[in-house]
């Protein structure tokens, strides 16, 4: 989109000096100081946010770390709990028909999602009790107004603050890839906190307690990947449609937050109904519902990816093969 111009600038010749009349660029020492102050504040705020996120993360990870020191085998349960989510994120990464994303950006997105997840934990624990006290609809309001929007927003933020700004983020589908990785990072720290909390509160053996909660968290993890990949896809769409970027990002967040909240609301109700209606064990009903829900929402994401891949192939066929330039060791190869 072209830069908007003041009427004076539009009517003037290009050679006219309109500094601090209708245009501006750093000229004086004060101008350069203003640029430095703005840059310092901008980067300083980012640094403060990251520092606070890191501090909260370290506090939240104290309990898991202590438990692992006492029972090293728990680290294996933490890892196993994210395997399904990791496999799904890998599938979405593999579905990127354009170019492989740099490993550094993927790792950075994962780490940022781990850090920013702590903000969601603070908001949920602070606001949750206020809404949960409302009779009948308190939990529903909590899921739809707080949990869904906040958790999806922090996962998308993990993509937006770093990978999104990179030149390697050069296709709409890249948003889904980085969104999936952010979902994986969020699931990783959430699983560690849930598993350690369950182990710390139980009277049975640590490994016995970890087995059950790890199974549950392994089922929950893929949902985080799917929801944030959907929001990420729309973030990618927004990057290449700047004139409508705001509404596009909002749409992606609305969809992701809605399905996330719908899952949280229904997962405590539907399995009980299924178990009673079909006389099946609750565990089977729970697993069946979670898988069915993820398949339905995942199919929506899958169709988005398939349509993009089809359009990409068509565009490549219409324009012919792109000229190949020599790759350096730092460039990701084309698929």
C-alpha positions in Angstrom: 0.0 0.0 0.0 1.4 3.4 -1.0 2.2 5.9 1.8 -0.4 8.5 2.4 0.8 12.0 1.5 -0.1 15.4 2.8 -1.8 17.8 0.2 1.3 20.0 0.4 3.6 17.2 -0.4 1.4 16.0 -3.3 1.3 19.4 -4.9 5.0 20.2 -4.4 7.8 19.4 -6.7 10.1 16.5 -5.6 13.0 18.9 -5.1 11.1 21.1 -2.6 12.5 20.9 1.0 9.4 20.1 3.1 11.3 19.0 6.2 9.0 19.4 9.2 6.4 21.0 7.0 4.8 17.8 5.6 7.7 15.4 5.7 10.4 14.3 8.1 13.7 12.5 8.2 16.4 12.6 10.9 18.8 15.6 10.2 19.7 17.3 13.4 21.3 16.0 16.6 17.9 16.2 18.3 16.4 14.2 15.5 19.0 11.5 15.9 18.5 11.5 19.6 14.7 11.1 19.1 15.4 8.1 16.8 17.7 6.6 19.4 15.2 7.1 22.3 12.4 5.6 20.3 14.5 2.6 19.4 15.7 2.2 22.9 12.2 2.3 24.3 10.9 -0.1 21.7 13.6 -2.6 22.2 13.6 -2.0 26.0 9.9 -2.8 26.3 10.5 -6.0 24.3 13.3 -6.8 26.6 11.2 -6.2 29.7 8.4 -8.4 28.4 10.8 -11.2 27.7 12.5 -10.8 31.1 9.2 -10.9 32.9 8.1 -13.9 30.8 11.4 -15.7 31.6 11.1 -15.0 35.3 7.5 -16.3 35.5 8.5 -19.4 33.4 11.4 -20.2 35.8 9.1 -19.9 38.8 6.5 -22.2 37.2 9.2 -24.7 36.3 10.6 -25.0 39.8 8.2 -27.8 40.7 8.8 -29.9 37.6 12.5 -29.4 38.0 12.5 -30.5 41.7 10.4 -33.6 40.8 12.7 -34.6 38.0 15.7 -34.3 40.2 14.0 -36.5 42.7 12.6 -38.9 40.1 14.5 -38.6 36.8 12.1 -40.9 34.9 9.5 -38.1 35.1 11.4 -36.3 32.4 10.5 -39.2 30.0 6.8 -38.6 30.8 7.1 -34.9 30.1 8.6 -35.8 26.7 6.1 -38.5 25.9 3.2 -36.1 26.7 4.1 -33.9 23.7 4.8 -36.7 21.1 1.4 -36.6 19.4 1.5 -32.8 19.3 5.1 -32.9 17.9 4.1 -35.4 15.2 1.2 -33.2 14.2 3.4 -30.1 14.1 5.9 -32.1 12.0 3.1 -33.0 9.5 2.1 -29.4 9.1 5.7 -28.5 8.6 6.1 -31.1 6.0 2.9 -29.9 4.3 4.6 -26.5 3.6 5.1 -26.8 -0.2 7.2 -23.7 -0.5 10.5 -23.8 1.3 11.7 -25.3 4.6 11.7 -22.9 7.4 15.0 -22.1 9.1 15.6 -24.2 12.2 16.6 -21.1 14.2 13.2 -19.5 13.6 11.3 -22.7 14.5 13.3 -23.1 17.7 12.9 -19.4 18.6 9.1 -19.6 18.0 8.9 -22.7 20.3 10.9 -21.0 23.1 8.8 -17.8 22.8 5.6 -19.8 23.1 7.0 -21.5 26.2 7.7 -18.1 27.7 4.5 -16.4 26.7 2.4 -19.3 27.9 3.2 -18.0 31.4 1.2 -14.9 30.7 -1.8 -17.0 29.9 -1.3 -18.9 33.2 -1.2 -15.7 35.2 -4.4 -14.3 33.5 -6.2 -17.6 33.9 -5.4 -18.0 37.5 -6.2 -14.4 38.3 -9.5 -13.9 36.4 -10.6 -17.5 36.6 -11.9 -17.4 40.2 -13.9 -14.3 39.5 -15.9 -15.8 36.6 -16.1 -19.4 37.9 -18.1 -18.1 40.9 -20.9 -17.1 38.6 -23.7 -19.8 38.9 -24.4 -22.1 35.9 -22.5 -20.1 33.2 -19.3 -19.1 35.1 -17.1 -21.8 33.6 -18.5 -21.2 30.1 -17.8 -17.5 30.3 -14.3 -18.3 31.6 -13.5 -20.6 28.7 -15.0 -18.3 26.0 -13.9 -14.9 27.3 -10.6 -15.7 28.9 -9.0 -19.1 28.3 -9.7 -19.4 24.5 -8.8 -15.8 23.5 -5.9 -15.4 25.9 -4.2 -18.7 25.1 -4.6 -18.3 21.4 -3.4 -14.7 21.5 -0.2 -15.5 23.4 0.6 -18.4 21.0 0.1 -16.1 18.0 2.2 -13.4 19.7 5.1 -16.0 19.8 4.9 -16.0 16.0 4.3 -12.3 15.5 7.2 -10.9 17.5 9.9 -12.7 15.7 9.3 -15.2 12.9 6.7 -13.0 11.2 9.2 -10.3 10.7 11.7 -12.5 9.0 12.2 -12.6 5.3 11.9 -16.4 5.6 8.3 -15.9 6.4 7.6 -15.6 2.7 4.3 -17.5 2.2 0.9 -17.6 3.7 1.3 -21.3 4.7 4.4 -20.3 6.7 1.9 -18.9 9.3 0.4 -22.3 9.8 3.9 -23.9 10.3 5.0 -21.3 12.9 1.6 -21.4 14.5 1.8 -25.2 14.9 5.3 -24.8 16.5 4.0 -22.2 18.9 1.2 -24.6 19.8 3.7 -27.3 20.5 5.7 -25.0 22.8 2.6 -24.0 24.7 1.6 -27.6 25.1 5.1 -28.6 26.3 5.1 -26.2 29.2 1.5 -26.7 30.0 1.9 -30.5 30.1 5.0 -30.2 32.3 3.0 -28.1 34.8 0.0 -30.3 34.8 1.9 -33.5 35.2 4.1 -32.2 38.0 1.1 -30.8 39.7 -0.7 -34.1 39.6 2.4 -36.0 40.8 3.0 -33.6 43.7 -0.6 -33.9 45.0 -1.0 -37.7 44.7 -0.4 -40.2 47.5 0.5 -43.0 45.0 3.9 -43.5 43.4 5.1 -40.7 41.2 5.4 -42.9 38.1 1.9 -44.4 38.7 0.4 -40.9 38.9 2.4 -39.6 36.0 1.1 -42.4 33.7 -2.5 -41.4 33.8 -2.1 -37.7 33.5 0.5 -38.1 30.8 -2.0 -40.0 28.7 -4.6 -37.3 29.2 -2.1 -34.5 28.3 -0.9 -36.4 25.2 -4.5 -36.3 23.9 -4.9 -32.6 24.7 -1.6 -31.4 23.1 -2.6 -31.8 19.4 -5.5 -29.4 20.0 -3.1 -26.6 20.8 -1.2 -27.3 17.6 -4.4 -27.3 15.5 -5.9 -24.1 17.0 -2.7 -22.1 16.7 -2.0 -23.3 13.2 -5.4 -22.0 12.1 -4.7 -18.6 13.7 -1.2 -18.7 12.2 -2.5 -19.4 8.7 -4.6 -16.3 9.0 -1.6 -14.3 10.3 0.2 -15.4 7.2 -2.7 -14.3 5.1 -2.6 -11.0 6.8 1.0 -10.4 6.0 0.3 -10.5 2.3 -2.9 -8.5 2.5 -1.8 -5.5 4.6 -4.8 -3.5 3.7 -7.0 -5.9 5.6 -4.4 -7.3 8.0 -6.3 -6.4 11.2 -9.6 -8.0 10.3 -7.8 -11.1 9.0 -5.8 -11.6 12.2 -9.0 -11.0 14.2 -10.8 -13.7 12.2 -8.1 -16.2 12.8 -8.1 -15.5 16.5 -11.9 -15.7 16.7 -12.0 -19.1 15.0 -9.1 -20.5 17.1 -10.4 -19.1 20.4 -14.0 -20.3 19.6 -13.0 -23.9 18.9 -10.6 -23.9 21.8 -13.3 -22.7 24.2 -15.8 -25.1 22.7 -13.5 -28.0 23.4 -12.8 -26.9 27.0 -16.6 -26.5 27.6 -17.7 -29.7 26.0 -14.9 -32.1 27.1 -16.3 -32.1 30.6 -19.8 -32.9 29.5 -19.9 -35.0 26.3 -17.8 -38.0 27.4 -20.1 -38.4 30.4 -23.1 -38.4 28.1 -21.5 -40.8 25.7 -20.5 -43.2 28.5 -24.1 -43.2 29.9 -25.8 -43.4 26.5 -23.7 -46.2 25.1 -22.7 -48.0 28.3 -19.0 -47.7 27.6 -16.1 -46.9 30.0 -15.6 -43.2 30.6 -12.0 -43.5 29.5 -13.0 -44.8 26.1 -15.7 -42.1 25.8 -13.2 -39.4 26.7 -10.5 -40.6 24.2 -13.1 -41.0 21.4 -14.5 -37.5 21.9 -11.1 -35.8 22.0 -10.0 -37.6 18.9 -13.3 -36.9 17.1 -13.2 -33.2 18.0 -9.6 -32.8 16.9 -10.4 -34.6 13.6 -13.3 -32.2 12.8 -11.3 -29.1 13.6 -8.1 -30.5 12.0 -10.0 -31.2 8.8 -10.8 -27.5 8.6 -7.1 -26.7 8.8 -6.3 -29.6 6.4 -8.6 -28.1 3.8 -6.9 -24.8 4.1 -3.5 -26.4 3.6 -4.7 -28.5 0.6 -6.2 -25.4 -1.1 -3.0 -23.5 -0.7 -0.9 -26.4 -2.0 -3.2 -26.8 -5.0 -3.1 -23.0 -5.8 0.7 -23.0 -5.3 1.2 -25.8 -7.8 -1.2 -24.1 -10.3 0.7 -20.8 -10.0 4.0 -22.6 -10.5 2.7 -24.4 -13.5 1.4 -21.2 -15.0 4.6 -19.2 -14.5 7.0 -22.0 -15.3 9.9 -23.2 -13.1 11.5 -20.5 -11.1 15.2 -19.7 -12.0 17.4 -21.5 -9.6 20.0 -19.5 -7.7 23.0 -21.1 -6.0 22.0 -21.8 -2.4 24.3 -21.0 0.5 24.7 -23.3 3.4 22.3 -21.0 5.3 19.4 -21.0 2.8 16.5 -23.4 3.3 16.0 -25.6 0.2 12.8 -25.5 -1.8 10.5 -28.5 -1.6 
